[in-house]
Amino acid sequence: MERRRLGASDLEITPVGVGTAPISSLPGVWWVNWGPQDEDDSARAIHAALDGGVNWVDTAPFYGWGHGEGVVGRALRGRDDVLVFTKCGTKRRPDGDDHMDLSPAAIREDVEGSLRRLGRERLDLLQLHDRDPSVPIEESWGAVLELVAEGKVRHGGISNHRPEEVDRALAVGPVAAIQVEYSAAARRVEEAVLPHALERGLGVIVWAPLASGFLTDGFSVDALAPDDFRRTHPFAGRDFAELHDELRARGGTVVEGAVRFVLDHPAVTGAIVGARNEREGRDLAALAARYPYDPAP
């Protein structure tokens, strides 16, 4: 399976990694509910993807408020050959909503919790999860680099930030990668963010390449659980029939076409694809193994 260097770091990743937001659902606890999820199915999904050759998993304390990291940690017990990427800064309010806190103390608190839940001594990639305008990014990035120096973090990354903020972080120290939302249905980052990453030599990890499931074969909002957050997603009222046809022409299936779409961009290093059961884990590994695909007709 092909592996790609993540920016200027020493991390080499497969084109597709395991996304864990969908297996982190806790109805009534985490508002980003993906419907019922069996934890044994979650473990089997992760194992199937890794056994098929995928070498990285992306998670976050935000996912199920630690539940997702706990699931990943149990699934990866005894597997030191897997790269683990997580994030920091998203905090829970008493009413269940969330807010960003990228102060150095909050970052350190998140890292200690992540290491414990994941059962790791070091995180391979720690990413600032989202923007926190109340804290200068220089302070946040300085805290990440301190954790790198202490050996608790191998590399730092930045998720969902503006190019000018990434440049400010770069002035403090190395940035291995950025993480952005990118799919055939959400292409805004093509205008400035992806060109900026290419210019700066940054790795790019893409989240939601399948548009949270809307770019999958047979997807139906009506089939979702009543409290699934995608029922009120901005995409829920959009007609994807024409785009599905375009993606099938590109990759044979909507899923393969959607993954191929993001990976074909010269700035993109890897795509995060969620898997919820063993079959989806095998399918994820097969997607990674088939890339790079033959040129589109």
N, C-alpha and C positions, 0 to 999 in steps of 0.2 A: 504494500500500500504506500502510495506517495506520502512523503512528509515535507512540510514547508517550514522554513525558518521564520520565526515570529519576530519581525522587525530586526533589530540589531542584537537581540538576546541570543542565548544559547539554547532556547527552546525550539524543538522541531515537532510540529504537530501534524496530525492527519487532516485532510481537507474538511472533515466533519467531526464535531465533538458532541458529546452527550449533554443535552439540555435538561435541567432538572426542575424547572418551574412547574411543569404539568404534574410531576409526581409529588409535589410538595403541598397539595391541597389539604386544607383542614377546614371543612365547612363550619362557619360560625366563628372561626378564629382569624383566618386570613381572607381578606376580601377578594383576592385574585383566585377565585375558586374555579377549578377545571372539572368539577364533578367528582364522583366517588373514585377512590384510588386505593387499591390493596397494596400494602407495603411489600409483600412477597413478590407481587408482580413488578413492583419498582426495582427490587433487587435483581430479578431475572432479566429485566430490560437492560440494566446497566451491565450485567455479566455478559449478556449476549452481544452487546455492542463491543465490549472490550475483547471478548474472545474472538470476535471477527476482525480485530486489528485496530480498532479505534483506540487512541492513546490519551485522550483528555476528557475531563468532565468539568462543566461550568455550573456553578451554584452560587448561592448568596444567603447571608443571614436573613434577608427579607423574605425568602421563599418559605412560607409557612411559619415565619418567625422562628427560624432555627430548625424546624422539622425537616426541611429538605436537606440541610447539611447533615443532620443525624442519620437520615436514610442513606445518604452517600457514604458517610463514615462506616456504617455497618456493612454496606455492600462492598466497600473497598478493603475491609479488614484482611490483612495479609497480602495485599497487592500493592507493592511499592513501585511497580513499573508504570503506574498511571499518573499523569500530570493532573493536578487539582487546581482549578482556578476558582476564586471566589471574589467577594466584593465587600465593601464596607460603607457605613455612613447612613443607611436607612434605618430610622428608629420608629418604634411604635408609640402612638399616642394612646391614652387611656380608653378612648372611644373606638380603638381598632384601626383608625386611620394612620397614615405614616407621614414623616417629615425627614428632611436631611439634616445631619449633623456631621460635618467633616472637620470638627476640631481635632487636634492631635489626641486628646484624651479619649474621644469617642472612637477614633480609628483604632487606637491601641486596645480599647475594650472589645471592639468587634473582632479583632484578630485573635485575642486570647480565647474568646468564645468559639470562634471558627476552628481553631486548632484543637480545642477540646472536643467539639462535636464531630469533627472529621477524623479524629484520631491520628493527626499528623504532627510531626515536629516542625515542619516548614511548609508554607504555602508556595506553590510554584508561581502563581500570579495573583497579586492582590490588586483589585481595581476599585477606584473611587466610583461608587454606584451611580450617582447623579450629581447635579450641580447643587452647591450650597452657597448662594451669594453672600451669606452672612460671614463666611470665613474666607479670607484670601487664599487662593489656591496654592500660593507659595508656602503657607503654613501647613496645609494639608499634605502637599507633596514632600515637604521636609520631613513630616512624620512618617510617611511611607518609606522614604530613603533611610531613616533611622532604623526602621524595622528590617530593612534589607541588610544594613550594616550589622545588626544584631543576629542575623541568621534565621530570623523567624519568617522572612519573606524572601523568595528568590528574585522576583522581578515585580515591578509596579506597572499598572496599566490604568487607563482613564476611560470611563464609560459615560456616554451621553453628554459630553462637554463640547464647547465651541472651540474652533481652531485657535482663536486668540488665547483662550485659557490653557489649551495644550501647550502653546508656545511659552506661556509664563511658567508652566511646570518644567518645560525643557530647560529653561534658564536656570532652574534650581538643580536639575539632575536628570539622568536618563529616564525615558519613558519607553517601555518595551512595546506597548500596543494600545490601541483605542478599541472600544467596543461601541457599536452603533446599531440602531434598527435599520435594516435594509432588506427589501424584498421587491419583487416585481410590482407589488401593490403600494410600496412606500419607498419612493426613490429620491426624496429630498436631499439626502446626503451626497448624491452625485454632483450637486452644484458646487460645493465648497469643501465639505469635510473629507471626502475620499481623495480629491486632488491634493489637498493639504497633507494627508497621510502619505501619499506617494512622494511628494516633495520632501518631506521630513524623514522618509525611510522608516515609517512606523508600521508595525504589524496591525492588521485590522481583523477583528473578530465581529461577526455579524450575528445579531440576535433577531429572532422572529423572521427567518428567511421564508417560512411557510405562512407568514402573516397570522400567527396564532391559530393555525389550522384552516383558515379560509382558503389557502392555496393548497388544498389536498383533494384527492379524488373522492367524490361522494360526500363532501362535507355538507351538512345541513344544520342551520341554526335551530330548526324545529326539533331536531333530535337531541339537542343538548339538555343537560339537567336544568331544572327550573331556576336554580341559583347560579348557573354558570355565568361568569362575568362577560363572556363573549356575546350573550344575548343583548347586551347594551353597548357592545363595542362599536366604534364608528364604522367599522366595515360591515356591520350586521345589515344595514340597509342598502348595501352596494351589490350590483349585479356583476358577478365575476365570470359569467359564462364565456364571454369573448376572451378574457385573459386566460381562463383555463384551457381553451382551445389553442391559444398561442404557446402556452407552456407545454402542452402535450406534443405539439409540433417540434418543440425544442428538445424534449427529453423522453418522449414516449408516454410518460405519465405526468400528471400535474405536479406531483411531488418532485420527481426527478428533474423536470423542467425548471421548477422554482429553485432548487438547489443549484442546478447548473447555471441559472441566471446570475446568482450572486457570486459564485466561485469564478465565473468567467471575467469578472471585473478585475483589472490588473492590480488594484489596491488591496483586494480581499485575500486574507491568508486562510481563514477558516470560518465555517458556518456552524452555529449551534442549532441542533435539531433535537427536539424532545422525543422521548420514547417512554411508553407507559406499560409495555408488556414485552414478553420475550420475542414475539414476532416482530414488533416494531424495532426492538433492539437489533435483531438480525437484519432487518431492512435498512436500518441506519448504517450498519457496517457495510452492507452491500453497496449503498450509495457512495460511501467513501472509497471503496475498493475500485469502483468503476470510473472514478475521476482520475485524470482528465479523460473526458469522453471524446468520441470521434467528433470532428467538426459538424456543426448543424447543417442540415441540407439547405 
